[in-house]
Amino acid sequence: MLACVAMLAACTSSREVQYIEVPLARAETDIAQEQLLSVGILVFDAGVPEDVGEQELNNRFIFPDIRRAEARYMPYHLKNTLESTGFWGAVSVLPDFSPVTDIHIAARIDHSDGYSAKLRVGAWDASGREWFEKKYEMEVAEQAYVRNTGPGQDPYQKIYNEIANDLLKARGQLSDRELRRIRDVSDLRYGLSLVPQAFEGYLEQDGDGRYQVRRLPASGEPMVARMREVREREYALIDAVNEHYANLYYGLNQTYTDWRRMAREGRMSYEEMRRSANTRMLLGVLSILGAIAYEASGGDNMGVTTTAVQGGFMGIQSGLSRREEARLHAEALREAGESFESEAEPVVVELEGQTRRLTGSAEERFREWRRLLQEIYSRQTGALDMPGLGEQ
């Protein structure tokens, strides 16, 4: 009994998390423009299970409103981190897939509660070659909320730096010729997504889904020049969409950091209360069992038996009370995140002398804009009966 008590008491003590810093690799000299690859970071998968009830989500510390905001906040911070390295061309957050960039990064938030974070991240180039797919995780030390509060810093900065360093490592394994080929494939895939008839025959896919260049368009080909004009218009839209993400990012920066700090403390308190509740309940059960064993062995001191039984029931009752406190604490955190998500405002754009109003989320506006771009390209080239943009 005493051994069990000592072991359970030890389990209730909180564990200190060590602060670990991962240096971010940065370019020491300017890199030639033709060697810079553009990077598109897709809005993250929020990682909210669809088949789990609200109470179970609360128990797992998953708050859908917060996760959806994180799914837009995190890619923008990763964009800032990559830009600060000097190794990449244009880095953008993409609401949906588009072959407009040379590299694509996709990620899912498996866990995020201010105390620990887990992300699953993958990167691929335009040819379909996988650069890496990894799980990243960390436990956040209290010092991270003091040290990682400057420009370009974040309590989860260790993970962002690791992703950036892994992306650079994968790039370093490719030759200059392979890097140029990625840009060629990116150009051709973008043209193929808009007007398949005009760019058919330049690319082929192998059995693994990788794109190979069969031939390149002739120098000065008008179709390529027009495609690049349309591509520049899409870059303009992406810049506008990224302004929305920037507003979300900077508007939530301090609030989100404060929430994570609060959530970290709440999670630690929650776990401490849960361990304490389990310990008290188990000790209560052991106390009652001890009283039964005492009587079974011939003990006849009713005072001992009564005290043990009463203490046992009090321990169980106290444990149940602590569990209720933990549940209420988790509920308070859920309520704090209900209004965390930010919606996009409508945008009015001018296209070929016509005013168009794009509404809905940034993701919906982006898809509508790509449809309008296809219309423009169709009129310029005279192409007819083109498939939808979703066909890659």
C-alpha positions, 0 to 999 in steps of 0.5 A: 500500500505504501509503495503504491502511494509513493508511486502515485504521488510521484506521478502527480508531479509536473515535468519541466520541459527543456527549451530547445532551439534549432538554428535556421540555415540562411543564405550567406550570399545572394543566389542567382535568380534563375536558381530560385524556386517559387514555393506554394504553401497550401492552407493546412489541413486543420486535422479535426476528426469529422466522426468525433463528437464535441465532448470527445473533441474537448477531451482531446483539446481540439477546438475546431474554430481555433484549428481552422484559424491555425490552418491559415495562420501556420502556413503564413508563418512558415512563409515568413520563415522561408522568405527570411532564409534567402534560398527561395523565390516567391513564397506564397500561401495557396488556398487551393492547389495550382501549378503556378509554383515550382514547389508545393508544401502541404501539412496537417495539424495533428496536435496543437494545444500550446504545450505540444505540437505535432505536424505532418508535412510533405513537399513535392516539386512540379515534376511530382517528385517527393522531397520529403514527408515527415512528422514534426513534433515538440513540447513547448517550454515556458521560456518559448513564450518569452524568447520567441515573441520577436518579429519572425519568431513563434513558440513553435519556431523549432518546428518551422526551422526544421521544416525550412532546413529540411526543404533546403537539404532536399534542394541541395541534393539536386543539380542545377540542371534538375532545378532548371527542369523543375521550372520547365515542368512548372511552366508546362503544367501551368499551360496544360492546366489552362489550355490542354490543346495548346500544350499537349505533347510537351509532357508525359507522366510515367508509371509513378505519376512523375512528369517528364519533359518530352520537348520544350516549346520553340523560342518565342512561341506566342502561346507560351508568352500569353500563358506567362501573361496569364500566370502573372495575373494569377500571381497578382491574385495570389498577392491579394489573397496573401494580403488577407492571410497577412491581415489574419496573421498579424491580427491574431498574432498576439491573441494566438500567442496569448491563447497558446500560453493560456492553453499550455497552462490550462493543459498542464493544470488539466493533466495535473488535476486528472492525475490527481483525481485518478490518484485520489480515487485509486487511493480511496479504493485501496483504502477500502480494500485495505479495510476489507483485508484487515477484517478478513485477517482477523482484525477486530478494531472497528475504529481502524476499519471505519476510518479506512472506509470513510477515508476511502469514500472521501478520496473517491468523492474528491477524485470525482470533484477534481475530474469535474474541475478538469472538465470545466477547465477544458470547456472554458478553453473551448469557449475562448476559441469559438470566435477565433476564426476570421472570414474573408471580405468580398473583393471587387476585381476588374477583368477585361473592362468588366467588374467582377465581385468575388465572395466567400472565403479566400479559398472560394475566391481563389477558385473563382479567380482561376475560372475567370483566368481560364475564360480570359486565356480562352478568349485570347487563344480562341481555344474551345471546349476546354476541360475544367481547371481541376483536371491536372 
